[in-house]
Amino acid sequence: MSTILDTIIAHKKKEVASCKELIPVNELKKMPLYKVPAVGFRESILHPERTGIIAEFKRQSPSKGVINASVRVEEVTTAYARYGASALSVLTDFNFFGGSLDDLQKARAANTIPILRKEFMVDAYQVHEAKAMGADAILLIAACLEKEEAMELAKTAKDLGLQVLMELHADEELDILNDYLDVVGVNNRNLKTFEVDLQHSVELAKKIPDRFVKISESGISSVENIQFLRKHGFRGFLIGENFMKTADPGEAFSHFVDELKQGVA
């Protein structure tokens, strides 16, 4: 039975093939940002004066539909950075998430903290594309990659000076981990049911080697969630929808950080 992830990946492979014809890798390598050193994604997450939060700009999703279509990426991401985000995550998939590479470029032009390109990576071309558009790190999703593919994409990223976040959902994906990764994320949302289960993430995180920085993704909606996850070894927290569903995501993030600092919900 085909899942939404299968549909996305099938479409993404066609999309990448078209992009290769439109802008070959050699053209990407000539772009100004391709030569700019990346900002340390892992290092920023661990920075003691920041929150550990990777604040995400996301307009929509297949499960939630339109979340927020009225805000500007520059305004939201600069507010995230101003109020203590350790890094930014910018969706670049258009068909399913309403994002674009233009969003990534605008976020890069407006910010100095690290930016994760949130995308369904299926081809090394997309890694070069991420570098050319100003990303500092890429996301790899274990559920849509074979072990060899993940190794190739991660190595390509490291060769370009980018860091790599590998996202896991289940125990059987643990064997995809490799030495080219910097951060391992555990997605709290079940890909089949879309239910959120923090306890499942805690159990999976125990099996991830300590050499990787562990972050928690999806379904984080309260300061108590972060306090709980910190106790179980998570150092970073990718949060998007909780802020993006409000009229002013930057202000919502500011209030969340204030609560986090006070240690109250």
LUMFI-360694 format. One line per field, with one value per residue: residue number from 1; x, z, y of N, C-alpha, C in turn. Coordinates in steps of 0.001 Angstrom, whole numbers, plus 500000, padded with zeros to 6 digits. Layout:
sepa	NUM;...
n.east	X;...
n.up	Z;...
n.north	Y;...
ca.east	X;...
ca.up	Z;...
ca.north	Y;...
c.east	X;...
c.up	Z;...
c.north	Y;...
end
This chain:
sepa	1;2;3;4;5;6;7;8;9;10;11;12;13;14;15;16;17;18;19;20;21;22;23;24;25;26;27;28;29;30;31;32;33;34;35;36;37;38;39;40;41;42;43;44;45;46;47;48;49;50;51;52;53;54;55;56;57;58;59;60;61;62;63;64;65;66;67;68;69;70;71;72;73;74;75;76;77;78;79;80;81;82;83;84;85;86;87;88;89;90;91;92;93;94;95;96;97;98;99;100;101;102;103;104;105;106;107;108;109;110;111;112;113;114;115;116;117;118;119;120;121;122;123;124;125;126;127;128;129;130;131;132;133;134;135;136;137;138;139;140;141;142;143;144;145;146;147;148;149;150;151;152;153;154;155;156;157;158;159;160;161;162;163;164;165;166;167;168;169;170;171;172;173;174;175;176;177;178;179;180;181;182;183;184;185;186;187;188;189;190;191;192;193;194;195;196;197;198;199;200;201;202;203;204;205;206;207;208;209;210;211;212;213;214;215;216;217;218;219;220;221;222;223;224;225;226;227;228;229;230;231;232;233;234;235;236;237;238;239;240;241;242;243;244;245;246;247;248;249;250;251;252;253;254;255;256;257;258;259;260;261;262;263;264;265
n.east	500840;500631;502191;501985;504569;505847;504613;505530;508320;508482;507556;509518;511862;511359;511173;513782;515218;514335;515296;518048;518464;517703;519376;522487;524901;527455;526837;525674;527906;529182;527867;527723;527313;528094;530755;531039;531959;530284;528136;528515;526317;525752;527394;526156;523700;524534;525471;525836;524500;522290;519041;518805;516833;515688;514226;511476;510446;507497;504997;502837;501554;501247;499622;498406;497486;497136;499072;500130;499920;500416;502579;505919;508992;511457;510846;509847;511973;514103;513113;512963;515726;516565;515369;516616;516859;518682;519235;517927;515251;514288;511726;511921;510458;507938;505487;504202;504642;504621;506914;510101;513159;513686;512698;514650;516925;516190;515979;518631;519915;519034;519890;522376;522729;522948;521424;519173;518483;515408;514251;513342;515710;517072;519019;522396;522651;520871;522213;524405;522888;521738;524035;524732;522623;522853;522523;523493;523372;522020;519029;518567;516377;515785;513762;513278;515525;518088;520730;523241;522718;522237;524764;526287;525077;525494;528298;528863;527804;529523;531937;531473;531484;529193;526938;525208;521978;520409;517320;515372;512762;512128;513238;514371;515694;518116;520497;521255;522787;525842;529377;529570;527655;526354;524362;521606;518229;515182;512062;509045;506595;504528;504877;502894;500478;500438;500380;501641;504298;506146;507439;508115;510127;512052;512794;513887;515999;517800;519208;520805;524103;526253;528014;526767;524929;521788;518562;515140;512197;509154;505797;506312;505081;505080;506761;507158;507419;509983;511562;511170;512285;514936;515883;516247;518415;518266;519469;518756;515882;513500;511174;508244;505466;504092;504697;504268;501532;500346;499331;501493;504377;507013;506629;505239;507243;509048;507604;507517;510214;510718;509184;510548;512998;512236;511455;508890;505592
n.up	500000;499075;500573;501808;501920;500005;497717;497737;497433;494912;493296;493873;492738;490016;489896;490603;488437;486440;487406;487219;484484;484010;485647;485673;487720;487467;487028;489453;491078;490454;491685;494039;496872;497074;497581;500083;503449;505531;508389;511663;512407;514311;516382;517022;518008;520380;521749;524745;525358;523821;522861;521981;520260;517033;514954;512858;509562;508076;505790;505139;505360;504391;506216;507834;506159;505031;507101;507731;505612;505303;506339;506135;505158;505799;507937;509916;510341;511139;513526;514981;515191;516613;519110;520187;518844;518042;515545;512187;510342;507104;504933;501677;499815;497414;496334;498309;500739;500365;500250;499140;497228;497091;499496;501201;500327;500940;503709;504309;503461;505364;507837;510243;511756;511722;508961;508220;505437;504831;503367;501006;500432;497737;495894;494981;493688;494938;497270;496430;495466;497835;499090;497275;497603;500107;502450;505589;506598;505885;505661;506035;505473;506984;506377;503682;502279;501103;502761;501467;499792;501675;502822;500648;500125;502559;502674;500435;501315;503508;502167;500965;503057;504536;507264;508590;509280;510322;510126;512102;512494;513492;515154;513331;511562;512528;511583;509488;510227;510010;509768;508707;509645;511710;513464;514934;514478;516134;515045;516413;515427;514164;510999;509703;511151;512044;514677;517728;519863;522506;524298;522799;521263;523197;523944;521536;521244;523178;521942;520114;519251;521487;520312;518475;518286;519714;518588;518978;517071;515726;516881;519307;521749;524090;526932;528905;527404;526298;528617;529577;527461;527482;529828;528962;527295;524928;522982;521213;519578;517206;516111;514589;513623;515990;516403;513893;513442;514597;514467;514573;514318;515234;517568;519083;519388;520930;523374;524105;524522;526686;528649;528730;529769;532273;533282;533579;532581
n.north	498805;502149;504978;508409;509312;507694;508707;511351;510966;509720;511776;513655;512612;512894;515641;516446;515456;517165;519605;519226;519382;521987;523626;522723;520871;522012;524669;525355;525268;527598;529603;532342;531744;529144;528973;529989;529475;527101;527591;526296;523820;521729;522699;525107;524245;523104;525280;527029;529415;529525;528214;525591;525073;524342;526296;526223;527182;526767;526447;524748;521328;517847;516462;518399;520364;523779;525757;528269;530835;533462;534855;536323;534922;536143;537874;536136;534280;535942;536901;534508;533991;536241;535898;533706;531203;528277;527362;527490;526018;525430;524744;523444;522108;522370;521297;519722;520960;523677;525197;526660;527083;529719;530691;529646;531038;533678;533535;532969;535309;537069;536214;535022;532753;529102;527324;524796;522857;521733;519048;516477;514439;512851;512622;513369;515761;517521;518120;519640;521719;522678;523690;525711;527453;528449;526911;525397;522929;519663;517670;514219;511555;508613;506792;507000;506276;504065;502244;502588;504745;506758;506939;507871;510385;511708;511742;513317;515739;516269;516554;518960;520643;520832;520081;517182;516044;513211;511710;509596;507146;504667;501616;499781;501352;502101;500993;502529;504606;506443;507356;509879;511540;514198;514961;513299;512873;512146;511398;512217;511637;509152;507772;506409;506550;509123;509825;511219;510333;510699;509025;506789;507914;508431;505839;504929;506712;505877;503914;505097;505911;507753;509507;511034;514063;514318;515037;516054;515722;517061;517452;518725;520687;522102;523604;521734;519400;519757;519873;517280;515772;516655;515492;512976;512885;514385;517061;518981;520533;520345;522522;523617;523805;524483;527150;528299;528066;530174;533685;535376;534057;534601;536099;534207;532326;533828;534102;531421;530846;532534;531243;528862;529633;530429;528065;527194;526117
ca.east	500000;501444;502032;502246;506019;506121;504146;506453;509622;508318;507480;510794;512837;511044;511489;515237;515649;514054;516199;519385;518489;517543;520600;523443;525751;528541;526313;525511;529230;529617;527079;528525;527199;528708;532129;531025;532019;529041;528128;528407;524963;525892;527997;525172;522711;525149;525927;525159;523706;521098;517959;518782;515675;515792;512904;511177;509497;506730;503687;501780;502016;500209;498706;497704;497032;497763;499318;500233;500320;500387;503771;507096;510083;512494;510392;509724;513269;514922;512566;513454;517146;516683;514906;517429;516925;520044;519342;516670;514920;513447;511186;512089;509540;506785;504237;503563;504838;504490;508183;510856;514552;513652;512572;515965;517820;515762;516362;520084;520294;518587;520335;523750;522757;522897;520138;518980;517568;514446;513882;513404;516939;517132;520050;523516;522399;520201;523213;525080;521876;521661;525242;524666;521552;523185;522271;524652;523156;520931;518279;518379;515305;516101;512625;513204;516849;518822;521949;524291;522309;522458;526206;526736;524592;526169;529689;528855;527601;530743;532949;531146;531534;527873;526677;524122;521008;519706;516065;514909;511411;511932;514444;514969;516455;519372;521677;521577;523711;527214;530344;529505;526552;526678;523205;520564;516934;514124;510768;508049;505335;504444;504625;501694;499274;500638;500278;502876;504599;507471;508052;508738;511364;513005;513289;514744;517205;518732;519955;521636;525413;526405;528863;525870;524029;520425;517513;513772;511462;507703;504855;506737;504128;505141;508037;507281;507951;511432;512156;511124;513222;516297;516239;516537;519585;518101;520123;518120;514442;513023;509788;507753;504017;503640;504825;503738;500065;499890;499356;502839;505251;508152;506166;504934;508539;509572;506909;507930;511570;510601;508698;511629;514010;511665;511255;507481;504782
ca.up	500000;498921;501619;501350;501727;498689;496709;497750;496889;493471;492675;494069;491769;488734;490071;490571;487051;485701;487906;486669;483108;484051;486221;485930;488893;487168;487200;490894;491659;490139;492463;495107;498181;497020;498084;501442;504474;506268;509832;512378;512838;515569;517380;517436;518836;521683;522339;526044;525466;522981;523393;521442;519377;515590;514681;511449;508747;507322;505430;505106;505372;503898;507274;508442;505171;505183;508497;507728;504269;505252;506900;505277;505699;506385;509223;510885;510688;511901;514892;515597;515521;517629;520420;520743;518120;517776;514099;511451;509386;506050;503980;500287;498951;497059;496055;499493;501918;500022;500407;497909;497399;497300;500950;501780;499988;501703;505106;504374;503310;506523;509091;510343;512425;510742;508337;507731;504303;505115;502026;500798;499665;497029;494860;495363;493091;495926;498248;495782;495412;499189;499292;496403;498046;501408;503611;506370;506919;505142;506315;505370;506137;506868;505825;502216;501715;501385;503527;500564;499360;502798;502946;499538;500306;503721;502302;499532;502161;504277;501220;500665;504286;505166;508275;508211;510256;509895;510850;512300;513020;514049;515512;512180;510765;513219;510842;508427;510790;509500;510361;508081;510256;512849;514357;514647;514976;516286;514748;517369;514745;513406;509592;509208;511856;512351;516112;518375;521043;523001;524970;521743;520898;524288;523848;520345;521480;524003;521066;519231;519866;522101;519520;517722;519016;519500;518628;518908;516009;515537;517972;520547;521873;525405;527645;529604;526435;526198;529891;529593;526468;527942;530839;528288;526424;523727;523104;520291;519433;515976;516326;513550;513602;517225;516229;512594;513428;515187;513549;514627;514779;515979;518909;519766;519761;522020;524602;524416;525070;528028;529536;528852;530669;533630;533722;533861;531387
ca.north	500000;503350;505994;509775;509419;507089;509664;512492;510558;509498;513107;514347;512106;513545;517059;516595;515230;518405;520638;518956;519887;523435;524205;521634;521019;522946;526034;525558;525488;528963;530561;532950;531104;527816;529088;530551;528423;526881;527849;525017;523475;520984;523572;526105;523553;522855;526544;527166;530646;529443;527388;524236;524947;524574;526861;525907;527949;525769;527002;523728;519946;516927;516030;519526;521337;525093;526132;529731;531266;534929;535487;536395;534110;536994;538395;535040;533689;536897;536908;533269;534169;537293;535437;532634;529931;527802;527204;527611;524967;526014;523772;523860;521367;523199;520584;519155;521807;525085;525891;526904;527481;531165;530864;529370;532150;534867;533292;533091;536716;537839;535607;534520;531446;528010;526989;523428;522702;520660;518583;515032;514275;511570;512704;514233;517080;518372;518534;520770;522779;523229;524487;526888;528350;529015;526050;524963;521517;519027;516607;512937;510823;507189;506047;507061;506042;502836;502516;503076;506091;507661;507107;508713;511751;512279;511997;514469;516911;516535;517038;520357;521424;520884;519075;516272;515559;512006;511546;508228;506956;503335;500867;499108;502321;502412;500535;503487;505594;506312;508281;511203;512275;515052;515029;512309;513307;511148;512007;511737;511348;507910;508097;505718;506988;510547;510042;511642;509533;511073;507888;505982;508599;508224;504468;504842;507518;505100;503022;505919;506144;509065;510413;511905;514949;513823;516044;515554;516406;516919;517285;519384;521786;522751;523639;520449;518441;519960;519472;515813;515250;516960;514501;511707;512992;515200;518371;519916;520342;520976;522930;524505;523999;525113;528601;528715;528071;531435;534834;535949;532972;535125;536457;532948;531749;534647;533720;530052;530923;533120;530183;527871;530212;530469;526695;526947;525925
c.east	500880;501143;502280;503742;506430;505765;505102;507774;509548;508277;508829;511841;512610;511436;512994;515774;515443;515010;517609;519524;518460;518806;521558;524321;526877;528117;526119;526846;529764;528896;527859;528488;527854;530098;532200;531045;530703;529227;527858;527027;524984;526394;527000;524084;523243;525573;525150;524273;522481;520154;518011;517641;516057;514393;512615;510165;508797;505329;502548;502405;500899;499183;497864;497098;497761;497863;499377;500762;500498;501650;504954;508271;511161;512103;510358;511096;514164;514422;513008;514901;517322;516343;515571;517407;518384;520300;517951;516482;513955;513036;511390;511238;508294;505476;503485;503651;504789;505763;508888;512314;514664;513513;513925;516917;517477;516137;517867;520528;520002;519175;521780;523816;522587;521478;520181;518051;516678;513850;513941;514576;517008;518282;521143;523367;521793;521155;523999;524152;521766;522852;525179;523640;521753;522874;523582;524578;522017;520264;518288;517328;515513;515004;512551;514559;517350;520120;523051;523982;522587;523938;526740;526331;525293;527628;529793;528712;528876;531853;532733;531162;530195;527769;525400;523290;520293;518467;515636;513464;511264;513263;515152;515779;517827;520607;522056;522563;525123;528088;530352;528404;527041;525593;522224;519269;515975;512798;509712;506739;505435;504059;503339;500412;499260;500448;501647;503079;506023;508180;508728;510085;512446;513623;514231;516061;518241;519648;520855;522973;525586;527305;528025;525092;522605;519424;516149;512989;509973;506914;505263;505898;504183;506547;508256;507817;509465;512130;512223;512192;514680;516774;516656;517587;519435;518691;519492;516667;513963;511525;509364;506279;503511;503710;504121;502210;499486;499987;500744;503800;506439;507790;505853;506222;509141;508939;507339;509309;511554;510161;509792;512682;513531;511460;509838;506730;503767
c.up	500000;500037;501030;501107;500375;497569;496589;497087;495380;492734;492751;493056;490390;488776;489953;489158;486209;486107;487353;485249;483086;484538;486560;487159;488659;487317;488684;491540;491403;490968;493679;496441;498230;497644;499517;502476;505249;507746;510545;512974;514203;516690;517913;518314;520262;522412;523627;526170;524563;523514;523009;520460;517929;515174;513183;510817;507820;507052;505511;505203;504863;504959;507833;507429;505367;506662;508629;506371;504170;505745;505928;505947;506366;507779;510288;511309;511460;513336;515643;516073;516662;519028;520895;520055;517893;516284;513499;510571;508373;505074;502560;499316;498692;497015;497287;500726;501624;500161;499077;498243;497595;498793;501628;501533;500769;503176;505283;504323;504572;507849;509047;511066;511379;510221;507824;506526;504587;503785;501997;499856;499045;496032;495304;494786;494122;497007;497695;495723;496775;499472;498504;496869;499475;502629;504302;506700;506063;506008;505437;506169;505905;506163;504300;501545;502043;502101;502664;500073;500453;502983;501872;499741;501467;503403;501379;500341;502921;503387;500874;501909;504988;506265;507928;509418;509660;510769;510883;512820;513795;514286;514299;511286;511370;512419;509705;508918;510276;510042;509738;508691;511451;513921;513947;515290;515080;516060;515657;516711;513934;511965;509057;509849;512144;513842;516683;519670;521510;523666;523974;521352;521946;524207;522656;520570;522303;523151;520077;519917;520351;521311;518658;518682;518686;519589;518470;517899;516052;516833;519294;520703;523206;525967;528391;528686;526371;527486;530007;528668;526863;528964;530215;527184;525151;523961;522201;520053;518185;516124;515230;513700;514832;517139;514954;512562;514043;514158;513471;515192;515604;517400;519719;520234;520944;523351;525060;525068;526475;529038;529795;529839;532113;534199;534120;532558;531256
c.north	501252;504354;507376;509977;508825;508057;510840;512123;510337;510828;513817;513897;512716;515018;517303;516409;516486;519516;520472;519499;521408;524133;523066;521920;522021;524400;526350;525916;526899;530019;531052;532204;529731;527834;529629;529419;528324;527203;526519;524757;522779;521902;524606;525487;523387;524136;526822;528399;530632;528367;525916;524033;525264;525014;526781;526857;526960;526304;525985;522348;519050;516547;517167;520495;522655;525442;527647;530175;532775;535619;535422;535683;534964;537457;537296;534528;534653;537009;535657;533453;535168;536789;534146;531288;529551;527673;527385;526387;525579;524922;524287;523061;522205;522419;520112;520050;523308;525896;526100;527203;528989;531483;530674;530533;533418;534723;533459;534552;537525;537361;535129;533169;530340;527747;525555;523467;521492;520217;517060;514760;512883;511509;513673;515639;518035;518870;519729;521982;523473;524145;525790;527905;528851;528180;525691;523482;520983;517975;515365;512164;509330;506402;506085;506869;504636;503220;503124;504489;507110;507964;508054;510170;512434;512614;513212;515756;517269;517082;518511;521245;521575;519830;518319;515863;514352;511824;510087;508222;505653;502622;500270;500048;502623;502022;501475;504549;505346;507437;509667;512075;513093;514995;513936;512786;512138;511854;511378;511311;510061;508226;507471;506250;508487;510862;510396;510860;509826;509906;506952;506592;508395;506829;504297;505584;506768;504227;503769;506186;507579;510014;511358;512811;514510;514971;515376;516391;516074;516770;517901;520659;522522;522725;522325;519363;518537;519522;517951;515235;515510;515921;513175;511851;513789;516588;519426;519542;521094;521241;523898;524832;524751;526636;529074;528792;529342;532569;535448;534895;533452;535483;535198;532276;532498;534264;532321;530048;531525;532063;529138;528359;530233;529069;526385;526824;527033
end
